[in-house]
């Protein structure tokens, strides 16, 4: 199973642009905000595991 960390780079309406922490030069991943925790802001760190996103504190 894929397990990785993302940083919310930008929020644009119903979508958030995520940058993978271990691949900083990779293209941003556009993700529907409905799939993300509602309290995210730009700069929030997320853990993706088991097809779910969770805020890392």
TAQUIPE-V614546 format. One record per backbone hydrogen bond with DSSP energy under -0.5 kcal/mol. CO is the residue of the C=O (numbers start at 1). NH is the residue of the N-H. E is the energy in kcal/mol with one decimal. If there is no record, write none. Layout:
co=CO nh=NH e=E
co=CO nh=NH e=E
//
This chain:
co=2 nh=50 e=-0.6
co=4 nh=48 e=-3.3
co=5 nh=21 e=-2.4
co=6 nh=46 e=-3.1
co=7 nh=9 e=-0.9
co=7 nh=19 e=-2.5
co=8 nh=43 e=-3.2
co=10 nh=17 e=-3.3
co=12 nh=15 e=-1.6
co=14 nh=33 e=-3.1
co=15 nh=12 e=-3.0
co=16 nh=18 e=-0.6
co=16 nh=31 e=-2.7
co=17 nh=9 e=-2.5
co=17 nh=10 e=-1.3
co=18 nh=29 e=-2.9
co=19 nh=7 e=-2.2
co=20 nh=23 e=-0.7
co=23 nh=26 e=-1.8
co=28 nh=30 e=-0.6
co=29 nh=18 e=-2.6
co=29 nh=31 e=-0.5
co=31 nh=16 e=-2.7
co=32 nh=35 e=-1.8
co=33 nh=36 e=-1.4
co=35 nh=53 e=-0.6
co=37 nh=40 e=-1.4
co=41 nh=44 e=-2.1
co=44 nh=8 e=-2.5
co=45 nh=56 e=-2.6
co=46 nh=6 e=-2.6
co=46 nh=48 e=-0.5
co=47 nh=49 e=-0.6
co=47 nh=54 e=-2.1
co=48 nh=4 e=-1.8
co=49 nh=52 e=-1.1
co=52 nh=49 e=-2.4
co=54 nh=47 e=-3.2
co=55 nh=57 e=-0.5
//
